[in-house]
Amino acid sequence: MKKNRKSNYVESLHKYMKGETNMALIKCAFCKGTGIDPFDLLSKLAICQVCSGKGKVEVKEPKIKCVYCKGTGVYPHNGRVTCTVCNGKGSVTVKSKTEKCSDCKGTGVAPDSLHCLTCGGKGVVPKVITENE
């Protein structure tokens, strides 16, 4: 019997509530944990759009610092919007076995200054496991 989307969501939510997921709660990189919009775009009282004013965000483990924005959560080419790779969190989820991306040399940046399409701006790609490993 095939599960529908709603039951999958409810099942995931139950696992999360019981602590059965591998999520990390980290400080929001975009607002630096303040919960306030760091650029006062709407007003001085506006909450951070990344963490919804909580100052903390969840990232699935294993995680690494976002190399595209250098962990700031801010898009590097326009300092007032969230990073397109980590969505403002400052960290990204990776596979457990990774190696440096050969296209961007681990920088996460393509020659046109956008994020590398091979690694998605993470700077790493899943490691290819050989028979000898």
ChimeraX commands (.cxc) that place a marker at each C-alpha (Angstrom):
marker #1 position 0.00,0.00,0.00 radius 0.5
marker #1 position 1.39,3.37,-1.04 radius 0.5
marker #1 position 1.62,6.14,1.59 radius 0.5
marker #1 position 0.39,9.59,0.71 radius 0.5
marker #1 position 2.35,12.81,1.22 radius 0.5
marker #1 position 0.46,13.83,4.34 radius 0.5
marker #1 position 1.17,10.56,6.14 radius 0.5
marker #1 position 4.88,10.81,5.19 radius 0.5
marker #1 position 4.98,14.33,6.61 radius 0.5
marker #1 position 3.21,13.30,9.80 radius 0.5
marker #1 position 5.54,10.33,10.20 radius 0.5
marker #1 position 8.60,12.59,9.77 radius 0.5
marker #1 position 7.19,15.08,12.24 radius 0.5
marker #1 position 6.62,12.35,14.82 radius 0.5
marker #1 position 10.22,11.11,14.41 radius 0.5
marker #1 position 11.50,14.65,14.83 radius 0.5
marker #1 position 9.41,15.24,17.96 radius 0.5
marker #1 position 10.76,12.01,19.48 radius 0.5
marker #1 position 14.34,13.02,18.69 radius 0.5
marker #1 position 14.82,10.21,16.17 radius 0.5
marker #1 position 16.28,12.40,13.44 radius 0.5
marker #1 position 19.81,13.56,12.88 radius 0.5
marker #1 position 19.14,17.30,12.88 radius 0.5
marker #1 position 21.46,19.88,14.43 radius 0.5
marker #1 position 20.16,23.11,15.93 radius 0.5
marker #1 position 22.64,25.87,15.10 radius 0.5
marker #1 position 22.83,29.65,15.42 radius 0.5
marker #1 position 21.28,31.43,12.43 radius 0.5
marker #1 position 24.16,32.73,10.33 radius 0.5
marker #1 position 22.09,35.37,8.51 radius 0.5
marker #1 position 21.07,37.31,11.64 radius 0.5
marker #1 position 23.97,36.01,13.78 radius 0.5
marker #1 position 21.48,34.55,16.23 radius 0.5
marker #1 position 19.66,37.79,17.04 radius 0.5
marker #1 position 16.38,36.86,15.33 radius 0.5
marker #1 position 16.18,40.38,13.87 radius 0.5
marker #1 position 16.54,41.27,10.17 radius 0.5
marker #1 position 20.21,42.28,9.99 radius 0.5
marker #1 position 19.66,44.84,7.24 radius 0.5
marker #1 position 16.54,46.61,8.56 radius 0.5
marker #1 position 14.98,46.27,5.11 radius 0.5
marker #1 position 11.37,46.52,6.28 radius 0.5
marker #1 position 11.87,48.13,9.69 radius 0.5
marker #1 position 14.14,47.98,12.72 radius 0.5
marker #1 position 11.63,45.56,14.29 radius 0.5
marker #1 position 11.43,43.09,11.38 radius 0.5
marker #1 position 12.31,39.49,12.24 radius 0.5
marker #1 position 14.91,37.44,10.39 radius 0.5
marker #1 position 13.39,35.64,7.39 radius 0.5
marker #1 position 15.73,32.66,7.80 radius 0.5
marker #1 position 15.03,31.70,11.41 radius 0.5
marker #1 position 11.61,33.38,11.78 radius 0.5
marker #1 position 12.93,35.40,14.71 radius 0.5
marker #1 position 14.14,32.39,16.73 radius 0.5
marker #1 position 17.88,32.93,16.27 radius 0.5
marker #1 position 18.38,29.20,15.62 radius 0.5
marker #1 position 17.93,27.01,12.53 radius 0.5
marker #1 position 17.99,23.27,11.91 radius 0.5
marker #1 position 20.40,21.57,9.54 radius 0.5
marker #1 position 20.49,17.87,8.78 radius 0.5
marker #1 position 23.71,16.11,9.82 radius 0.5
marker #1 position 26.38,15.61,8.61 radius 0.5
marker #1 position 26.92,19.29,7.90 radius 0.5
marker #1 position 29.78,21.56,6.90 radius 0.5
marker #1 position 30.23,25.32,6.78 radius 0.5
marker #1 position 28.93,26.77,3.51 radius 0.5
marker #1 position 32.01,27.61,1.43 radius 0.5
marker #1 position 30.06,29.76,-1.05 radius 0.5
marker #1 position 29.12,32.40,1.55 radius 0.5
marker #1 position 31.95,31.42,3.94 radius 0.5
marker #1 position 29.37,30.59,6.61 radius 0.5
marker #1 position 27.85,34.07,6.79 radius 0.5
marker #1 position 24.47,33.11,5.31 radius 0.5
marker #1 position 24.64,36.21,3.11 radius 0.5
marker #1 position 24.79,36.02,-0.71 radius 0.5
marker #1 position 28.36,37.06,-1.57 radius 0.5
marker #1 position 27.48,39.26,-4.56 radius 0.5
marker #1 position 24.70,41.28,-2.93 radius 0.5
marker #1 position 25.14,41.62,0.80 radius 0.5
marker #1 position 21.43,42.03,1.57 radius 0.5
marker #1 position 19.93,38.69,0.56 radius 0.5
marker #1 position 20.32,35.12,1.79 radius 0.5
marker #1 position 22.92,32.79,0.31 radius 0.5
marker #1 position 21.46,30.68,-2.49 radius 0.5
marker #1 position 23.45,27.60,-1.43 radius 0.5
marker #1 position 22.70,27.37,2.31 radius 0.5
marker #1 position 19.52,29.51,2.30 radius 0.5
marker #1 position 21.03,31.78,4.95 radius 0.5
marker #1 position 21.82,29.04,7.47 radius 0.5
marker #1 position 25.61,29.17,7.03 radius 0.5
marker #1 position 25.87,25.37,6.92 radius 0.5
marker #1 position 24.95,22.74,4.34 radius 0.5
marker #1 position 24.22,19.03,4.54 radius 0.5
marker #1 position 26.67,16.68,2.83 radius 0.5
marker #1 position 27.06,12.95,2.34 radius 0.5
marker #1 position 29.27,11.34,4.95 radius 0.5
marker #1 position 32.07,10.45,2.50 radius 0.5
marker #1 position 33.07,13.45,0.38 radius 0.5
marker #1 position 36.00,14.75,-1.59 radius 0.5
marker #1 position 36.94,18.18,-2.92 radius 0.5
marker #1 position 35.08,19.20,-6.07 radius 0.5
marker #1 position 37.45,19.01,-9.02 radius 0.5
marker #1 position 35.64,21.70,-11.02 radius 0.5
marker #1 position 35.75,24.55,-8.46 radius 0.5
marker #1 position 38.72,23.19,-6.46 radius 0.5
marker #1 position 36.65,23.29,-3.27 radius 0.5
marker #1 position 35.73,26.98,-3.43 radius 0.5
marker #1 position 32.06,26.43,-4.35 radius 0.5
marker #1 position 32.40,29.19,-6.95 radius 0.5
marker #1 position 32.23,28.72,-10.73 radius 0.5
marker #1 position 34.30,30.85,-13.16 radius 0.5
marker #1 position 31.28,33.13,-13.72 radius 0.5
marker #1 position 31.20,33.87,-9.94 radius 0.5
marker #1 position 27.93,31.99,-9.45 radius 0.5
marker #1 position 27.88,28.79,-7.41 radius 0.5
marker #1 position 29.49,25.72,-8.97 radius 0.5
marker #1 position 26.92,23.51,-10.67 radius 0.5
marker #1 position 28.93,20.32,-10.11 radius 0.5
marker #1 position 28.90,20.51,-6.30 radius 0.5
marker #1 position 25.98,22.91,-5.88 radius 0.5
marker #1 position 28.30,25.46,-4.24 radius 0.5
marker #1 position 29.23,23.12,-1.38 radius 0.5
marker #1 position 32.84,22.67,-2.51 radius 0.5
marker #1 position 32.62,18.90,-2.04 radius 0.5
marker #1 position 31.08,16.02,-3.95 radius 0.5
marker #1 position 30.19,12.48,-2.83 radius 0.5
marker #1 position 33.34,10.34,-2.75 radius 0.5
marker #1 position 33.46,7.54,-5.28 radius 0.5
marker #1 position 34.16,4.34,-3.39 radius 0.5
marker #1 position 36.34,1.82,-5.17 radius 0.5
marker #1 position 36.52,-1.92,-4.48 radius 0.5
marker #1 position 39.84,-1.49,-2.63 radius 0.5
marker #1 position 38.39,0.98,-0.06 radius 0.5
marker link #1:1,2 radius 0.2
marker link #1:2,3 radius 0.2
marker link #1:3,4 radius 0.2
marker link #1:4,5 radius 0.2
marker link #1:5,6 radius 0.2
marker link #1:6,7 radius 0.2
marker link #1:7,8 radius 0.2
marker link #1:8,9 radius 0.2
marker link #1:9,10 radius 0.2
marker link #1:10,11 radius 0.2
marker link #1:11,12 radius 0.2
marker link #1:12,13 radius 0.2
marker link #1:13,14 radius 0.2
marker link #1:14,15 radius 0.2
marker link #1:15,16 radius 0.2
marker link #1:16,17 radius 0.2
marker link #1:17,18 radius 0.2
marker link #1:18,19 radius 0.2
marker link #1:19,20 radius 0.2
marker link #1:20,21 radius 0.2
marker link #1:21,22 radius 0.2
marker link #1:22,23 radius 0.2
marker link #1:23,24 radius 0.2
marker link #1:24,25 radius 0.2
marker link #1:25,26 radius 0.2
marker link #1:26,27 radius 0.2
marker link #1:27,28 radius 0.2
marker link #1:28,29 radius 0.2
marker link #1:29,30 radius 0.2
marker link #1:30,31 radius 0.2
marker link #1:31,32 radius 0.2
marker link #1:32,33 radius 0.2
marker link #1:33,34 radius 0.2
marker link #1:34,35 radius 0.2
marker link #1:35,36 radius 0.2
marker link #1:36,37 radius 0.2
marker link #1:37,38 radius 0.2
marker link #1:38,39 radius 0.2
marker link #1:39,40 radius 0.2
marker link #1:40,41 radius 0.2
marker link #1:41,42 radius 0.2
marker link #1:42,43 radius 0.2
marker link #1:43,44 radius 0.2
marker link #1:44,45 radius 0.2
marker link #1:45,46 radius 0.2
marker link #1:46,47 radius 0.2
marker link #1:47,48 radius 0.2
marker link #1:48,49 radius 0.2
marker link #1:49,50 radius 0.2
marker link #1:50,51 radius 0.2
marker link #1:51,52 radius 0.2
marker link #1:52,53 radius 0.2
marker link #1:53,54 radius 0.2
marker link #1:54,55 radius 0.2
marker link #1:55,56 radius 0.2
marker link #1:56,57 radius 0.2
marker link #1:57,58 radius 0.2
marker link #1:58,59 radius 0.2
marker link #1:59,60 radius 0.2
marker link #1:60,61 radius 0.2
marker link #1:61,62 radius 0.2
marker link #1:62,63 radius 0.2
marker link #1:63,64 radius 0.2
marker link #1:64,65 radius 0.2
marker link #1:65,66 radius 0.2
marker link #1:66,67 radius 0.2
marker link #1:67,68 radius 0.2
marker link #1:68,69 radius 0.2
marker link #1:69,70 radius 0.2
marker link #1:70,71 radius 0.2
marker link #1:71,72 radius 0.2
marker link #1:72,73 radius 0.2
marker link #1:73,74 radius 0.2
marker link #1:74,75 radius 0.2
marker link #1:75,76 radius 0.2
marker link #1:76,77 radius 0.2
marker link #1:77,78 radius 0.2
marker link #1:78,79 radius 0.2
marker link #1:79,80 radius 0.2
marker link #1:80,81 radius 0.2
marker link #1:81,82 radius 0.2
marker link #1:82,83 radius 0.2
marker link #1:83,84 radius 0.2
marker link #1:84,85 radius 0.2
marker link #1:85,86 radius 0.2
marker link #1:86,87 radius 0.2
marker link #1:87,88 radius 0.2
marker link #1:88,89 radius 0.2
marker link #1:89,90 radius 0.2
marker link #1:90,91 radius 0.2
marker link #1:91,92 radius 0.2
marker link #1:92,93 radius 0.2
marker link #1:93,94 radius 0.2
marker link #1:94,95 radius 0.2
marker link #1:95,96 radius 0.2
marker link #1:96,97 radius 0.2
marker link #1:97,98 radius 0.2
marker link #1:98,99 radius 0.2
marker link #1:99,100 radius 0.2
marker link #1:100,101 radius 0.2
marker link #1:101,102 radius 0.2
marker link #1:102,103 radius 0.2
marker link #1:103,104 radius 0.2
marker link #1:104,105 radius 0.2
marker link #1:105,106 radius 0.2
marker link #1:106,107 radius 0.2
marker link #1:107,108 radius 0.2
marker link #1:108,109 radius 0.2
marker link #1:109,110 radius 0.2
marker link #1:110,111 radius 0.2
marker link #1:111,112 radius 0.2
marker link #1:112,113 radius 0.2
marker link #1:113,114 radius 0.2
marker link #1:114,115 radius 0.2
marker link #1:115,116 radius 0.2
marker link #1:116,117 radius 0.2
marker link #1:117,118 radius 0.2
marker link #1:118,119 radius 0.2
marker link #1:119,120 radius 0.2
marker link #1:120,121 radius 0.2
marker link #1:121,122 radius 0.2
marker link #1:122,123 radius 0.2
marker link #1:123,124 radius 0.2
marker link #1:124,125 radius 0.2
marker link #1:125,126 radius 0.2
marker link #1:126,127 radius 0.2
marker link #1:127,128 radius 0.2
marker link #1:128,129 radius 0.2
marker link #1:129,130 radius 0.2
marker link #1:130,131 radius 0.2
marker link #1:131,132 radius 0.2
marker link #1:132,133 radius 0.2
view
